[in-house]
Amino acid sequence: MQNLEEKIELPEHDRSSRQARDREINRKRIEETRAGFFGFFIKRWRLAILMVIGMAVWGFLSLMELPREAQPEVQIPIVVVTTVYPGASPGDIEELITDKVEEKIDGLENIASITSNSSFGVSSVVVEFEAGADLVESVRNLRDRADTISGLPSEAEDPMVMEIRINDFAIITFSLIGDLTDGQLKEIGERAQDELENIKGVSRVDLLGARQREFNVVLNQAKMNQFGLGINQVVGAISASNVNFPLGTVEVGGMKYNVRSTGKFESIEDLGNVVVKSNQSGLIFLKDIADIKDQLAEKSTVSRVSLNGGSLQNVVSLQVYKKTGGNIIDIIDVAKEHLDDLKKKEIIPKNVTVEVVSDMSQFIRDDLNTLGKSGIQTFILIFILLSLALALRQAMIAALAVPLIFLGTFGVLKMQGQTLNSLTLFSLVLSLGLLVDTLIIILEGLHDNLMKGYTPEESALLSVSVFKWPLIAGVLTTISAFVPMFLVSGVVGEFLKTMPLTISATLGISLLVALIIIPSLAARVIKRRASSNFLESNSNISNSKNSSPLEEIRGVEKEHLMEKYFTKPLQKRYHNFIRKLLYSKKRRRGLAISVIAAFIISMGALVFGFIPLQMFPKYDVDFFVVNIELPNGSILEETEKKVQLVEYKLLETPEIESFVTNVGSGGGLAFTGFGPSGGASENLAAVTVNLYEKGKRNREIEKLEIKKLRDANGGVPNDSSLMTHDSPMTNDLPERTSYEIAADLRSAFKKIDGAKVSVTEIEEGPPAAEPVEARITGDDLAILDRIASDIEGMLSEIPGAVEVDTGVRVSPPEFGFRLKHEELGRYNLNAAVVSGILRSAIYGSKASTVTREGTFGSAQALREDIDIRVQYLSESVDTVEALKNLMVMTPTGENIALSQIADFELTPALENISHRDLKRIVSVAAKNQERTPVQILADLQDKLEDYDLPEGYEIIYGGEQEQMEEVFTELYYAMIVAVLLILLILILEFNSFKQPLIIILTLPMAMIGVVVGLRVLGLAFSFPAFLGLVGLAGIVVNDAIILIDRINNNLQERKMELVEAIAEAGEARLQPIFLTTVTTIAGIMPLYFANEFWQGLSVAMIFGLAFSTILTLSLVPVLYRWLEGKKMVRGANSVVQ
C-alpha cells in the first residue's frame, strides 16, 4: 500500500484541469490586486520614483545630523547627598548624619538602590534611580526630602544634593610637552583650556598636572602670639580688604559720576600692607607677622607621558568632556582644529608639542568602520547569492533597495533622538540579513510568475497578492521577537533599547518597500527587457494549444542556470523525500524522537554547565587603565616610587604605543572615578595605556629607552624582578589581545609591595558590575571585617580570581582631637570654629583671590585668578607638641592654647563605613581571568558551604552573577512575551489554533542549533547569545509561515490531496526558504569576525537558523500531517480508488 501511494501520479486530464483552475484563480487575484491599494502604486511607477527620492533625501539629511558615539548614551539618574561635619569620625558621621539622611530618602519613588559612605568629616549618600526615571523630577523630590532632614548636629553643614552622570568621561586628552617652566606650561594650558571650553557641545575642560600660582602667606607663630592674633583673624582681615564697593553717584558740573571704593589687591605689596590689627602702639601689617611669596602652589598632582616607548616627560594635560547628546566625532575634530590654530598663531609656542594621548573618536571611527565593512561584505554576499538564484536585474533591484531602506531607518532614528553608535550599526547589519527576506520572497514570486508566462505587471500584481499576508505576518513576528527587549530594565535595558528600535524600523520600512516600491519599479524595468520576448512567446502560446509548460517558460525567459542544475533537482529530491516521510509511520516517529532527544540534550548542556554562562564576553580593545593605590596618608613622593615600577613594566611591554600617568588622582585620564577610590588624593595614581591597533602589535622589545629610564632613575629599586625579559623577543610570537596583555601585567604587578595595583579593561556593552562580588551585611564592624578577610582568603585561592579586594580601608594610627564641650562653652566656642582653625593651621586656608593679567609670550592678556593661601610655618604644626601649643582666639579676643579645649589621643582609624540599602556592608570583589565569573563564584559558594556564619550576618552574591540573573530573567520574560505576540499574529493570520501551534513548535529546534554552535566554537552562553536566541523566535517561524500558507492554498483553492499538497508546497517554497536562510546567515556571518562582543549573538543566530530551517522542512510537514491525519487518509483513499 505504501509503495502504491508513493507512485501515484495525476492523470493527464487532471493536470490540465488543475492548470486551468490555477490560471483562473491567479487571474482573479491579479484583478483584485489591480483594483486595490497595492495595485494603485504598481500602476503609478512615477509615484514610486518620487517616494524613492523623498526617502533618500530625508534619510541622507538625517544621517548627516545624527550624532556619532561609541555606545548608546545610557542615562541613569544618580544623585549624591553630601553632608560635611568637620572633625567627626566615620562612626559619628554614620550615627549622626548618614543614618538620618538614608531614613529620610528611603521611600522615594523609582529608587533602584541607596549606598552610602561615612568617612572623616563627610557623609556621602548615593541614590541611584531606575533607568528611564525623570531626572529633573527625581532630583527635585530628593531635594525636598533633604531640606526637611531634622536632628542633624548644629555644627554640620546643610546637606548638598548633586547630580552625577554615569557616562561623564573625557572624550579626548591633549598633553602639552615642552622644555618650559611649570608656570609657563600652566599659562599656555589655561589659554588652550579657555579656547576649548568655547566649543559647542563641550561641557568642561579639566587642566591636569599644572601647578597653580598662589600668594603664599606663611605666618610666624611667635609673632602671632606676641600680637595676640589668631589665624582666623588674619584670614578675615585679608578677605575684608580685598574688595571693591560701589558707593553710588555724585553730581559735578551738571554731570553724574559713579563713585566706588577700590580695595582690590593689584600686587603682592598691596597684600603685605593689609592691616591685621591696630592698638595703642600703632598698626600691625600682614608683612610684620608673615612671609609673603608669589609662587606656584605645592605639587599635589603629577602628569607625564611616554610616546612610542620613549622616555617619560612631564606634561600639562587637557581633558575635554562633552555635554549630553553631543557629537563626539564633531567635537573632537573641532577641538583639534582649535589647537592647530593656536599653534599657527604661536599662542602655543613652536617649542611646545601638542600630543593626543587619548582619543575616543578614534575608537568610535574604528568601530563604525569595522561594522561598516561588515555591512558592505554582507551586501556583496547577498547580491552574489541573489544573482545566482534570480535574474541579474531582479538582484540589482533588491541590492539597490537596501541602501534606500537604511536611509529611511536613519530618518526614523533621527526623529526618535537616537545616535549613530556601534549598537545602531550592529543592528543595521543584523537587519540586512533579515530585510532581504521580504525582498527575496517578492522578487522570487515575480520571477516565478514571469517563468509561467505572465507579463511583468501581472507578475508583480500576482506576487503581491500571494505573498502580502505571509510577508506582513513574517515581519510582524520578527518585530515581535525584538520589541519585548524594551521590557529589560536598568542600565542594560537603557543600553539595549536602540536594538529593537533600529531593527523594527528597518523591517517595517523594508516591508513597505517590498510591497509598494519594488513591485512598481520591477514591473517597469523588467518590462523594457522582456516585452518583445513576451509578445513573441504570447503569440506562440496562443497559436499552439499543445505547447508544453517548459516551452511556454522558454518563450518568456530563459531558465536560470542555478534553477536548472541545482534548485530543480533539489526540489524533486525533496518532493520525493517528503512523500516517503509522510507515508512512513516509522520514519515520522524516528524523526520526532530524534528531534525531542536533541532538544533535551541541548537543554541539559546548559543546565549542567557544559556551556558556561557569562554576562559579557571579553573584548579586544586598544586601551585600558592601571590604577595604583597606596595606604591612606601616603605622600606624593612615595606614590611616585610605586608608580615608577608600574611604568618600567609598561615600557617593557612592546604592544604599548603610549601611556599617560596621573599621580595624585584615581580613575585614569579617560574616565572619572567615583566613590572611595575616586577623586584626588596623594595616595592614588592612574595610568591610561594606549595599545597599538590590532594587526600592528609588534612583539619585539626595544631596550634602549628602558635603559635610559633606568639610568635616569638610578636603576630599578628592589623590584628588578619586574623586568622579565633580558633579551629581545622574536617577532614570530602570535599577536596578543588586550586582555592577554592585561593578564600579563597583573601577574607582574603582584610583585609590587605596599600598593594595590589593578588593571581595568575597557569593555564593550553597557556599564557592568564587578565580575565577582560577595557582600556581607551585619551590625558589628569588627565581625564584618573578619568575615570579609576570610572570604578574601578563600577567593584568592580560587583559580581565575585576580585582584581580590575587600574594599575595607584602614588608615594608619591617627591623632584625634577630642574636644571638651564644657570648655568650649566656657570660652563661647563651638566645634566647627575650632575644627576650621585647626584645618587652616595644618593645611592652610584660602583667604581671598587676586585677579591678574597673564603676560607670557606673545599671547593676548589672559585673566588669571591667584589664590591667597594663609598657613603657619611647617615647624609650627609638624609635631603634636606644636599643635597642642597652637593658639585659638576666643570671641572676646583672648588667646588660649588648643590643649586647654581638646584632648589628644593616638587611635587606629577605619577610613570609611559603607551601607547598601540602609544596612552596614563590606564587599569582597575580584576580577576574572581565563575562567568566567559564574565558575569562580560557584567555587566560592562551595567553599562557603561549611563556613560558620554568625547569626544576624548574611552573604549576598552580587557583581556579574546578580546582574546576569536579573537580566537573563527579564530576557526570559521578554521571550515569553515575544512568543505570545507571535502566537497572536499567527492565529489572526491563519484563523486557526492548530497551525500556529505547528509553527511555534519550530522554536525549540533553534535551541538545538544554538547549543551546538556555542559548544563547537567554545563560546559561553552570554548576554549577546541570549539576545540572539530571543531574536531567533521571530525569524525561524517565517519559513514555517510561507510553507503552511502554501499548503493551505493547495488544499483550499487548488483542491489537492493532503500529502500532495504538502509535498508540492515544500517543492514550491524550497527555493525562497533556502534563499532567505542562506542570505540571512550570510548577512550575520561577517558580524562574527567584526566584533568579539557580538560573536555569541552571531553564532546563536547562524547555527539556530541553520538547524531550524533543516528541521522545519522535515518536521513541519510531519506535524501538519499529524494534525490533519484524517483528511490525509480520506484524500489517499480517494486517489487509490
DADA-V189630 format. One record per residue. N is the residue number from 1. RES is the residue in one small letter. PHI is phi in whole degrees, -180 to 180 (999 if undefined). Layout:
n	res	phi
N	RES	PHI
N	RES	PHI
This chain:
n	res	phi
1	m	999
2	q	-63
3	n	-64
4	l	-64
5	e	-66
6	e	-69
7	k	-97
8	i	-63
9	e	-125
10	l	-75
11	p	-60
12	e	-59
13	h	-67
14	d	-69
15	r	-65
16	s	-64
17	s	-63
18	r	-67
19	q	-64
20	a	-64
21	r	-65
22	d	-62
23	r	-65
24	e	-66
25	i	-62
26	n	-67
27	r	-64
28	k	-65
29	r	-62
30	i	-61
31	e	-66
32	e	-64
33	t	-69
34	r	-60
35	a	-88
36	g	-100
37	f	-60
38	f	-71
39	g	-63
40	f	-56
41	f	-79
42	i	-63
43	k	-77
44	r	-117
45	w	-66
46	r	-65
47	l	-65
48	a	-63
49	i	-63
50	l	-62
51	m	-63
52	v	-62
53	i	-63
54	g	-62
55	m	-66
56	a	-66
57	v	-65
58	w	-59
59	g	-68
60	f	-65
61	l	-63
62	s	-65
63	l	-62
64	m	-66
65	e	-96
66	l	-68
67	p	-65
68	r	-104
69	e	-154
70	a	-69
71	q	-139
72	p	-56
73	e	-77
74	v	-86
75	q	-100
76	i	-112
77	p	-67
78	i	-124
79	v	-126
80	v	-113
81	v	-105
82	t	-110
83	t	-129
84	v	-101
85	y	-134
86	p	-56
87	g	83
88	a	-84
89	s	-77
90	p	-55
91	g	-64
92	d	-67
93	i	-60
94	e	-62
95	e	-73
96	l	-89
97	i	-126
98	t	-57
99	d	-58
100	k	-72
101	v	-65
102	e	-63
103	e	-62
104	k	-73
105	i	-77
106	d	-57
107	g	108
108	l	-64
109	e	-72
110	n	66
111	i	-83
112	a	-88
113	s	-161
114	i	-126
115	t	-123
116	s	-145
117	n	-141
118	s	-105
119	s	-126
120	f	-63
121	g	78
122	v	-139
123	s	-113
124	s	-122
125	v	-113
126	v	-102
127	v	-111
128	e	-105
129	f	-90
130	e	-62
131	a	-60
132	g	91
133	a	-67
134	d	-69
135	l	-65
136	v	-62
137	e	-66
138	s	-62
139	v	-66
140	r	-63
141	n	-63
142	l	-68
143	r	-61
144	d	-60
145	r	-66
146	a	-63
147	d	-70
148	t	-105
149	i	-69
150	s	-117
151	g	85
152	l	-76
153	p	-57
154	s	-65
155	e	-78
156	a	-76
157	e	-76
158	d	-67
159	p	-58
160	m	-112
161	v	-102
162	m	-137
163	e	-86
164	i	-120
165	r	-104
166	i	-67
167	n	-104
168	d	-87
169	f	-136
170	a	-70
171	i	-87
172	i	-156
173	t	-127
174	f	-103
175	s	-119
176	l	-99
177	i	-119
178	g	-172
179	d	-86
180	l	-129
181	t	-73
182	d	-59
183	g	-66
184	q	-68
185	l	-61
186	k	-63
187	e	-66
188	i	-64
189	g	-62
190	e	-67
191	r	-66
192	a	-64
193	q	-61
194	d	-61
195	e	-66
196	l	-71
197	e	-68
198	n	-86
199	i	-74
200	k	-63
201	g	96
202	v	-89
203	s	-88
204	r	-164
205	v	-133
206	d	-98
207	l	-105
208	l	-115
209	g	82
210	a	-96
211	r	-88
212	q	-76
213	r	-74
214	e	-151
215	f	-94
216	n	-97
217	v	-105
218	v	-102
219	l	-81
220	n	-94
221	q	-60
222	a	-64
223	k	-68
224	m	-61
225	n	-66
226	q	-62
227	f	-95
228	g	68
229	l	-114
230	g	-113
231	i	-64
232	n	-68
233	q	-69
234	v	-67
235	v	-59
236	g	-64
237	a	-65
238	i	-64
239	s	-63
240	a	-72
241	s	-84
242	n	-91
243	v	-142
244	n	-115
245	f	-123
246	p	-76
247	l	-110
248	g	114
249	t	-132
250	v	-130
251	e	-108
252	v	-134
253	g	60
254	g	77
255	m	-119
256	k	-98
257	y	-124
258	n	-74
259	v	-122
260	r	-147
261	s	-92
262	t	-115
263	g	-117
264	k	-59
265	f	-71
266	e	-113
267	s	-152
268	i	-69
269	e	-67
270	d	-60
271	l	-66
272	g	-65
273	n	-89
274	v	-67
275	v	-83
276	v	-99
277	k	-166
278	s	-133
279	n	-146
280	q	-64
281	s	-81
282	g	131
283	l	-95
284	i	-111
285	f	-94
286	l	-60
287	k	-68
288	d	-79
289	i	-121
290	a	-147
291	d	-100
292	i	-111
293	k	-132
294	d	-95
295	q	-149
296	l	-82
297	a	-63
298	e	-58
299	k	-65
300	s	-118
301	t	-138
302	v	-132
303	s	-127
304	r	-147
305	v	-139
306	s	-122
307	l	-116
308	n	52
309	g	76
310	g	-78
311	s	-68
312	l	-78
313	q	-132
314	n	-70
315	v	-140
316	v	-112
317	s	-112
318	l	-119
319	q	-103
320	v	-106
321	y	-114
322	k	-102
323	k	-78
324	t	-60
325	g	86
326	g	-70
327	n	-85
328	i	-58
329	i	-63
330	d	-64
331	i	-62
332	i	-67
333	d	-61
334	v	-67
335	a	-62
336	k	-64
337	e	-64
338	h	-63
339	l	-69
340	d	-63
341	d	-64
342	l	-64
343	k	-68
344	k	-65
345	k	-82
346	e	60
347	i	-67
348	i	-98
349	p	-60
350	k	-65
351	n	-85
352	v	-112
353	t	-98
354	v	-104
355	e	-113
356	v	-90
357	v	-108
358	s	-154
359	d	-135
360	m	-69
361	s	-65
362	q	-66
363	f	-61
364	i	-67
365	r	-60
366	d	-62
367	d	-64
368	l	-66
369	n	-65
370	t	-62
371	l	-69
372	g	-63
373	k	-63
374	s	-62
375	g	-63
376	i	-66
377	q	-60
378	t	-61
379	f	-59
380	i	-65
381	l	-59
382	i	-65
383	f	-63
384	i	-62
385	l	-62
386	l	-67
387	s	-64
388	l	-73
389	a	-92
390	l	-122
391	a	-68
392	l	-61
393	r	-64
394	q	-67
395	a	-65
396	m	-67
397	i	-62
398	a	-64
399	a	-65
400	l	-72
401	a	-73
402	v	-62
403	p	-62
404	l	-63
405	i	-64
406	f	-64
407	l	-63
408	g	-62
409	t	-65
410	f	-60
411	g	-62
412	v	-65
413	l	-61
414	k	-65
415	m	-63
416	q	-88
417	g	72
418	q	-86
419	t	-119
420	l	-95
421	n	-137
422	s	-61
423	l	-71
424	t	-62
425	l	-66
426	f	-59
427	s	-64
428	l	-67
429	v	-64
430	l	-62
431	s	-65
432	l	-59
433	g	-72
434	l	-94
435	l	-69
436	v	-67
437	d	-58
438	t	-65
439	l	-66
440	i	-63
441	i	-60
442	i	-64
443	l	-70
444	e	-66
445	g	-65
446	l	-62
447	h	-61
448	d	-65
449	n	-68
450	l	-60
451	m	-67
452	k	-93
453	g	103
454	y	-82
455	t	-68
456	p	-56
457	e	-67
458	e	-63
459	s	-62
460	a	-65
461	l	-63
462	l	-69
463	s	-63
464	v	-65
465	s	-62
466	v	-75
467	f	-106
468	k	-61
469	w	-73
470	p	-59
471	l	-68
472	i	-61
473	a	-64
474	g	-65
475	v	-65
476	l	-64
477	t	-67
478	t	-65
479	i	-62
480	s	-63
481	a	-74
482	f	-94
483	v	-58
484	p	-61
485	m	-63
486	f	-63
487	l	-77
488	v	-69
489	s	-103
490	g	74
491	v	-60
492	v	-63
493	g	-63
494	e	-63
495	f	-66
496	l	-81
497	k	-61
498	t	-64
499	m	-65
500	p	-63
501	l	-65
502	t	-66
503	i	-66
504	s	-64
505	a	-63
506	t	-64
507	l	-69
508	g	-62
509	i	-68
510	s	-63
511	l	-66
512	l	-64
513	v	-65
514	a	-68
515	l	-94
516	i	-115
517	i	-82
518	i	-62
519	p	-59
520	s	-65
521	l	-73
522	a	-63
523	a	-60
524	r	-73
525	v	-68
526	i	-70
527	k	-62
528	r	-65
529	r	-86
530	a	-113
531	s	-64
532	s	-66
533	n	-60
534	f	-67
535	l	-61
536	e	-66
537	s	-68
538	n	-64
539	s	-65
540	n	-62
541	i	-64
542	s	-70
543	n	-91
544	s	-127
545	k	-70
546	n	-97
547	s	-64
548	s	-79
549	p	-57
550	l	-65
551	e	-66
552	e	-63
553	i	-63
554	r	-66
555	g	-71
556	v	-96
557	e	-156
558	k	-65
559	e	-65
560	h	-72
561	l	-60
562	m	-64
563	e	-65
564	k	-69
565	y	-103
566	f	-128
567	t	-66
568	k	-60
569	p	-61
570	l	-67
571	q	-63
572	k	-65
573	r	-63
574	y	-65
575	h	-59
576	n	-68
577	f	-61
578	i	-66
579	r	-63
580	k	-63
581	l	-64
582	l	-73
583	y	-92
584	s	-117
585	k	-64
586	k	-64
587	r	-66
588	r	-62
589	r	-64
590	g	-62
591	l	-64
592	a	-62
593	i	-64
594	s	-63
595	v	-66
596	i	-62
597	a	-64
598	a	-63
599	f	-66
600	i	-63
601	i	-64
602	s	-66
603	m	-67
604	g	-64
605	a	-62
606	l	-74
607	v	-64
608	f	-96
609	g	84
610	f	-67
611	i	-110
612	p	-65
613	l	-98
614	q	-157
615	m	-73
616	f	-128
617	p	-75
618	k	-65
619	y	-137
620	d	-83
621	v	-116
622	d	-104
623	f	-159
624	f	-154
625	v	-124
626	v	-107
627	n	-107
628	i	-121
629	e	-133
630	l	-101
631	p	-56
632	n	-58
633	g	98
634	s	-65
635	i	-84
636	l	-60
637	e	-63
638	e	-68
639	t	-63
640	e	-62
641	k	-62
642	k	-71
643	v	-63
644	q	-61
645	l	-65
646	v	-64
647	e	-66
648	y	-56
649	k	-67
650	l	-66
651	l	-65
652	e	-82
653	t	-89
654	p	-69
655	e	-78
656	i	-86
657	e	-83
658	s	-161
659	f	-153
660	v	-120
661	t	-104
662	n	-130
663	v	-94
664	g	111
665	s	-157
666	g	-111
667	g	106
668	g	85
669	l	-74
670	a	-92
671	f	-139
672	t	-92
673	g	-91
674	f	-146
675	g	95
676	p	-57
677	s	-95
678	g	-99
679	g	79
680	a	-104
681	s	-167
682	e	-69
683	n	-91
684	l	-116
685	a	-153
686	a	-144
687	v	-124
688	t	-90
689	v	-107
690	n	-108
691	l	-91
692	y	-64
693	e	-66
694	k	-56
695	g	98
696	k	-128
697	r	-88
698	n	-72
699	r	-91
700	e	-79
701	i	-105
702	e	-102
703	k	-94
704	l	-62
705	e	-67
706	i	-64
707	k	-64
708	k	-59
709	l	-66
710	r	-59
711	d	-63
712	a	-68
713	n	-109
714	g	74
715	g	88
716	v	-92
717	p	-78
718	n	64
719	d	-121
720	s	-64
721	s	-65
722	l	-68
723	m	-80
724	t	-87
725	h	-121
726	d	-103
727	s	-144
728	p	-57
729	m	-84
730	t	-77
731	n	-92
732	d	-87
733	l	-69
734	p	-67
735	e	-67
736	r	-98
737	t	-83
738	s	-63
739	y	-77
740	e	-72
741	i	-65
742	a	-61
743	a	-64
744	d	-63
745	l	-67
746	r	-58
747	s	-62
748	a	-69
749	f	-71
750	k	-61
751	k	-80
752	i	-84
753	d	-86
754	g	82
755	a	-153
756	k	-97
757	v	-115
758	s	-126
759	v	-113
760	t	-105
761	e	-86
762	i	-82
763	e	-111
764	e	-72
765	g	100
766	p	-71
767	p	-56
768	a	-117
769	a	-77
770	e	-58
771	p	-56
772	v	-127
773	e	-151
774	a	-125
775	r	-107
776	i	-107
777	t	-113
778	g	171
779	d	-100
780	d	-87
781	l	-65
782	a	-66
783	i	-67
784	l	-59
785	d	-64
786	r	-66
787	i	-63
788	a	-63
789	s	-65
790	d	-62
791	i	-67
792	e	-60
793	g	-66
794	m	-63
795	l	-67
796	s	-66
797	e	-85
798	i	-82
799	p	-58
800	g	96
801	a	-89
802	v	-129
803	e	53
804	v	-73
805	d	-149
806	t	-85
807	g	80
808	v	-81
809	r	-118
810	v	-108
811	s	-76
812	p	-62
813	p	-52
814	e	-129
815	f	-90
816	g	-101
817	f	-100
818	r	-92
819	l	-72
820	k	-92
821	h	-66
822	e	-65
823	e	-67
824	l	-60
825	g	-64
826	r	-63
827	y	-96
828	n	60
829	l	-113
830	n	-135
831	a	-61
832	a	-64
833	v	-66
834	v	-64
835	s	-61
836	g	-65
837	i	-65
838	l	-61
839	r	-61
840	s	-64
841	a	-69
842	i	-84
843	y	-99
844	g	92
845	s	-138
846	k	-78
847	a	-90
848	s	-171
849	t	-136
850	v	-110
851	t	-101
852	r	-125
853	e	-97
854	g	-72
855	t	-133
856	f	-76
857	g	63
858	s	-94
859	a	-70
860	q	-69
861	a	-57
862	l	-123
863	r	-67
864	e	-130
865	d	-94
866	i	-112
867	d	-75
868	i	-101
869	r	-112
870	v	-109
871	q	-154
872	y	-85
873	l	-57
874	s	-57
875	e	-65
876	s	-80
877	v	-135
878	d	-96
879	t	-133
880	v	-64
881	e	-63
882	a	-65
883	l	-67
884	k	-61
885	n	-87
886	l	-62
887	m	-89
888	v	-118
889	m	-91
890	t	-84
891	p	-59
892	t	-86
893	g	93
894	e	-84
895	n	-97
896	i	-127
897	a	-73
898	l	-60
899	s	-64
900	q	-76
901	i	-121
902	a	-150
903	d	-101
904	f	-110
905	e	-147
906	l	-96
907	t	-136
908	p	-69
909	a	-133
910	l	-81
911	e	-68
912	n	-153
913	i	-125
914	s	-105
915	h	-125
916	r	-139
917	d	52
918	l	74
919	k	-117
920	r	-63
921	i	-151
922	v	-128
923	s	-108
924	v	-117
925	a	-126
926	a	-153
927	k	-96
928	n	-110
929	q	-145
930	e	73
931	r	-127
932	t	-80
933	p	-57
934	v	-63
935	q	-66
936	i	-65
937	l	-66
938	a	-63
939	d	-65
940	l	-64
941	q	-63
942	d	-63
943	k	-66
944	l	-88
945	e	-59
946	d	-100
947	y	-75
948	d	-84
949	l	-86
950	p	-59
951	e	-65
952	g	91
953	y	-118
954	e	-139
955	i	-107
956	i	-114
957	y	-90
958	g	-113
959	g	65
960	e	-65
961	q	-60
962	e	-65
963	q	-64
964	m	-66
965	e	-61
966	e	-65
967	v	-69
968	f	-64
969	t	-63
970	e	-68
971	l	-66
972	y	-63
973	y	-65
974	a	-62
975	m	-68
976	i	-63
977	v	-61
978	a	-61
979	v	-63
980	l	-65
981	l	-64
982	i	-61
983	l	-62
984	l	-62
985	i	-63
986	l	-68
987	i	-64
988	l	-66
989	e	-70
990	f	-102
991	n	52
992	s	-156
993	f	-98
994	k	-67
995	q	-69
996	p	-59
997	l	-64
998	i	-58
999	i	-66
1000	i	-63
1001	l	-69
1002	t	-78
1003	l	-63
1004	p	-60
1005	m	-66
1006	a	-67
1007	m	-61
1008	i	-60
1009	g	-66
1010	v	-60
1011	v	-64
1012	v	-60
1013	g	-62
1014	l	-64
1015	r	-68
1016	v	-64
1017	l	-93
1018	g	69
1019	l	-103
1020	a	-85
1021	f	-82
1022	s	-107
1023	f	-56
1024	p	-61
1025	a	-64
1026	f	-64
1027	l	-60
1028	g	-62
1029	l	-65
1030	v	-63
1031	g	-64
1032	l	-61
1033	a	-56
1034	g	-92
1035	i	-97
1036	v	-67
1037	v	-74
1038	n	-64
1039	d	-61
1040	a	-66
1041	i	-62
1042	i	-71
1043	l	-71
1044	i	-69
1045	d	-60
1046	r	-70
1047	i	-61
1048	n	-61
1049	n	-63
1050	n	-62
1051	l	-76
1052	q	-85
1053	e	-103
1054	r	-93
1055	k	57
1056	m	-81
1057	e	-71
1058	l	-58
1059	v	-62
1060	e	-66
1061	a	-63
1062	i	-69
1063	a	-65
1064	e	-66
1065	a	-63
1066	g	-62
1067	e	-65
1068	a	-71
1069	r	-97
1070	l	-62
1071	q	-65
1072	p	-62
1073	i	-65
1074	f	-62
1075	l	-64
1076	t	-64
1077	t	-67
1078	v	-64
1079	t	-68
1080	t	-65
1081	i	-64
1082	a	-64
1083	g	-71
1084	i	-87
1085	m	-57
1086	p	-60
1087	l	-67
1088	y	-62
1089	f	-90
1090	a	-81
1091	n	-152
1092	e	-62
1093	f	-61
1094	w	-100
1095	q	-62
1096	g	-60
1097	l	-65
1098	s	-61
1099	v	-64
1100	a	-60
1101	m	-75
1102	i	-67
1103	f	-71
1104	g	-62
1105	l	-70
1106	a	-63
1107	f	-66
1108	s	-66
1109	t	-65
1110	i	-61
1111	l	-73
1112	t	-62
1113	l	-67
1114	s	-108
1115	l	-83
1116	v	-60
1117	p	-58
1118	v	-66
1119	l	-66
1120	y	-64
1121	r	-64
1122	w	-67
1123	l	-75
1124	e	-114
1125	g	-58
1126	k	-64
1127	k	-65
1128	m	-63
1129	v	-64
1130	r	-63
1131	g	-66
1132	a	-65
1133	n	-64
1134	s	-67
1135	v	-68
1136	v	-61
1137	q	-65
